[in-house]
Amino acid sequence: MASALNFMVEPFNTSQRPTHSLGPVARTANAVRSRKSNDVRVSYEFFPPKNAQMEATLWDTIAQLEPLNPDFVSVTYGAGGSTRERTHNTVARMASETNLKPAAHLTCVGSSQEEINEIASDYWGAGVRHIVALRGDPQDGIGEAYIPQEGGYAYGSDLVAGLKDIADFEISVSAYPELHPESGSWDAEIDNLKRKVDAGATRAITQFFFEPETFLKFQDRVLDAGVNIDIVPGLMLQPNFKGLKRMSDMCGVNVPVWYSDLFAGLDNDEESRTLLTASLTSELTAALYENGVRDFHLYTLNRAQLAVSVSRVLGLHHRLQAAV
Ligand SMILES: Cc1cc2nc3c(=O)[nH]c(=O)nc-3n(C[C@H](O)[C@H](O)[C@H](O)COP(=O)(O)OP(=O)(O)OC[C@H]3O[C@@H](n4cnc5c(N)ncnc54)[C@H](O)[C@@H]3O)c2cc1C
């Protein structure tokens, strides 16, 4: 009793006060507070739905994200052109039924130049002005040898040039902050990006990554090489950690140990994994924002919840309030 009382009346020694460094939470708070000026642009990526239920989910997600007024939205193209019709139908419906600016992904694999040109002309006719132009993965799967289709476009840069011959599309391409698995060196990677820019691409959306330094170092490499293109970080909203790890391993994306540790033991706890994904992605955007990044591309996986949360952290809810 006496010692407890002694403790309570002990004068506070200021030299023992813990010092605070600006941790991730404070950093996020600072970044969020400073985001009043609507200076952030966000785009959302979707995949074409496979069945009626997935279609309903996608359009419900779109209804929730459209009021946030994204810069653009994009719809992926299945490996080897497997979703040709579904991608087209989804993009065309977005163009005709919403105020969104849709971009269609298009890949070279498994199609002749004539087929690709026809698809692109159809898009132009449907009012679609933006293509995400890609080579695509090898037909036998990631990790197998890539053999260009005879009579087709061989690489992303060839596709960009072909599209520009058809119409004056806005063209985005891919970029890889940790190297594309088939690029043997940084010189090859940057040369490839430069070829795509020279052919007419104006935006590079990156493969996903987990630490801000990964993106910022890559951006420096591109700038140092004098390649003039907007580089937009791609942020993966995948709370299924096992699936995320599998995909990362296939794509040559490093999952940091600290990141894996956070998800350890949560295989059966989807709610905690989702909260972690929201929190970690928000921290990542805050660090990128502090370093001057203003464009963000969210891989939504067709789900609204995480995309809405992260977009709000990025300040997009001010647009909702403005609309009201
Ligand atoms: C933002 C984004 C969106 C994506 N969307 C889709 C999608 O909708 N559908 C899909 O199937 N896939 C998609 N992908 C995956 C992509 O198709 C694969 O990563 C694919 O392996 C490479 O495509 P690319 O356009 O980056 O290829 P490229 O830019 O053509 O490069 C591929 C590789 O070939 C090398 N290379 C380029 N030109 C030459 C040359 N002339 N000679 C020798 N080597 C060369 C490059 O260095 C690189 O290693 C996407 C990827 C990203 C980052």
The ligand as an SDF file (V2000), in Angstrom:
LIG
                    3D

 53 58  0  0  0  0  0  0  0  0999 V2000
   -1.1130   -3.7800  -65.0350 C   0  0  0  0  0  0  0  0  0  0  0  0
   -1.1020   -5.1730  -65.6360 C   0  0  0  0  0  0  0  0  0  0  0  0
   -2.2460   -5.6540  -66.2520 C   0  0  0  0  0  0  0  0  0  0  0  0
   -2.2580   -6.9410  -66.8100 C   0  0  0  0  0  0  0  0  0  0  0  0
   -3.4090   -7.3830  -67.4200 N   0  0  0  0  0  0  0  0  0  0  0  0
   -3.4180   -8.5960  -68.0260 C   0  0  0  0  0  0  0  0  0  0  0  0
   -4.5810   -9.0650  -68.7330 C   0  0  0  0  0  0  0  0  0  0  0  0
   -5.6220   -8.3880  -68.7800 O   0  0  0  0  0  0  0  0  0  0  0  0
   -4.5300  -10.2880  -69.3410 N   0  0  0  0  0  0  0  0  0  0  0  0
   -3.3880  -11.0560  -69.2970 C   0  0  0  0  0  0  0  0  0  0  0  0
   -3.4080  -12.1550  -69.8860 O   0  0  0  0  0  0  0  0  0  0  0  0
   -2.2770  -10.6470  -68.6420 N   0  0  0  0  0  0  0  0  0  0  0  0
   -2.2590   -9.4430  -68.0150 C   0  0  0  0  0  0  0  0  0  0  0  0
   -1.1210   -9.0070  -67.3540 N   0  0  0  0  0  0  0  0  0  0  0  0
    0.0450   -9.9180  -67.2750 C   0  0  0  0  0  0  0  0  0  0  0  0
    0.9800   -9.7950  -68.4990 C   0  0  0  0  0  0  0  0  0  0  0  0
    0.2990  -10.2120  -69.6600 O   0  0  0  0  0  0  0  0  0  0  0  0
    2.1940  -10.6690  -68.2360 C   0  0  0  0  0  0  0  0  0  0  0  0
    2.9640  -10.1390  -67.1950 O   0  0  0  0  0  0  0  0  0  0  0  0
    3.0570  -10.9900  -69.4510 C   0  0  0  0  0  0  0  0  0  0  0  0
    3.9880  -12.0140  -69.1000 O   0  0  0  0  0  0  0  0  0  0  0  0
    3.8850   -9.8260  -70.0010 C   0  0  0  0  0  0  0  0  0  0  0  0
    3.1060   -8.9030  -70.6560 O   0  0  0  0  0  0  0  0  0  0  0  0
    3.7310   -7.4480  -70.9680 P   0  0  0  0  0  0  0  0  0  0  0  0
    2.7460   -6.6670  -71.7240 O   0  0  0  0  0  0  0  0  0  0  0  0
    4.2990   -6.8900  -69.7450 O   0  0  0  0  0  0  0  0  0  0  0  0
    4.9130   -7.9020  -71.9700 O   0  0  0  0  0  0  0  0  0  0  0  0
    6.0670   -7.1340  -72.7040 P   0  0  0  0  0  0  0  0  0  0  0  0
    6.1370   -5.7050  -72.3470 O   0  0  0  0  0  0  0  0  0  0  0  0
    5.9680   -7.4690  -74.1550 O   0  0  0  0  0  0  0  0  0  0  0  0
    7.3620   -7.8270  -72.0770 O   0  0  0  0  0  0  0  0  0  0  0  0
    7.3840   -9.2210  -71.7820 C   0  0  0  0  0  0  0  0  0  0  0  0
    8.8060   -9.7070  -71.6770 C   0  0  0  0  0  0  0  0  0  0  0  0
    9.3950   -9.7980  -72.9630 O   0  0  0  0  0  0  0  0  0  0  0  0
   10.5880   -9.0470  -73.0180 C   0  0  0  0  0  0  0  0  0  0  0  0
   10.6360   -8.4370  -74.3670 N   0  0  0  0  0  0  0  0  0  0  0  0
    9.9080   -7.3920  -74.8190 C   0  0  0  0  0  0  0  0  0  0  0  0
   10.1820   -7.1470  -76.1160 N   0  0  0  0  0  0  0  0  0  0  0  0
   11.0950   -8.0560  -76.4820 C   0  0  0  0  0  0  0  0  0  0  0  0
   11.7720   -8.3190  -77.7140 C   0  0  0  0  0  0  0  0  0  0  0  0
   11.5480   -7.5960  -78.8160 N   0  0  0  0  0  0  0  0  0  0  0  0
   12.6280   -9.3660  -77.7450 N   0  0  0  0  0  0  0  0  0  0  0  0
   12.8670  -10.1310  -76.6320 C   0  0  0  0  0  0  0  0  0  0  0  0
   12.2560   -9.9100  -75.4440 N   0  0  0  0  0  0  0  0  0  0  0  0
   11.3860   -8.8830  -75.3760 C   0  0  0  0  0  0  0  0  0  0  0  0
   10.4750   -8.0160  -71.9040 C   0  0  0  0  0  0  0  0  0  0  0  0
   11.7230   -7.5810  -71.4370 O   0  0  0  0  0  0  0  0  0  0  0  0
    9.7170   -8.8090  -70.8530 C   0  0  0  0  0  0  0  0  0  0  0  0
   10.5590   -9.6330  -70.0970 O   0  0  0  0  0  0  0  0  0  0  0  0
   -1.0800   -7.7450  -66.7570 C   0  0  0  0  0  0  0  0  0  0  0  0
    0.0540   -7.2610  -66.1180 C   0  0  0  0  0  0  0  0  0  0  0  0
    0.0690   -5.9880  -65.5560 C   0  0  0  0  0  0  0  0  0  0  0  0
    1.3080   -5.4950  -64.8560 C   0  0  0  0  0  0  0  0  0  0  0  0
  1  2  1  0
  2  3  1  0
  2 52  2  0
  3  4  2  0
  4  5  1  0
  4 50  1  0
  5  6  2  0
  6  7  1  0
  6 13  1  0
  7  8  2  0
  7  9  1  0
  9 10  1  0
 10 11  2  0
 10 12  1  0
 12 13  2  0
 13 14  1  0
 14 15  1  0
 14 50  1  0
 15 16  1  0
 16 17  1  0
 16 18  1  0
 18 19  1  0
 18 20  1  0
 20 21  1  0
 20 22  1  0
 22 23  1  0
 23 24  1  0
 24 25  2  0
 24 26  1  0
 24 27  1  0
 27 28  1  0
 28 29  2  0
 28 30  1  0
 28 31  1  0
 31 32  1  0
 32 33  1  0
 33 34  1  0
 33 48  1  0
 34 35  1  0
 35 36  1  0
 35 46  1  0
 36 37  1  0
 36 45  1  0
 37 38  2  0
 38 39  1  0
 39 40  1  0
 39 45  2  0
 40 41  1  0
 40 42  2  0
 42 43  1  0
 43 44  2  0
 44 45  1  0
 46 47  1  0
 46 48  1  0
 48 49  1  0
 50 51  2  0
 51 52  1  0
 52 53  1  0
M  END
$$$$
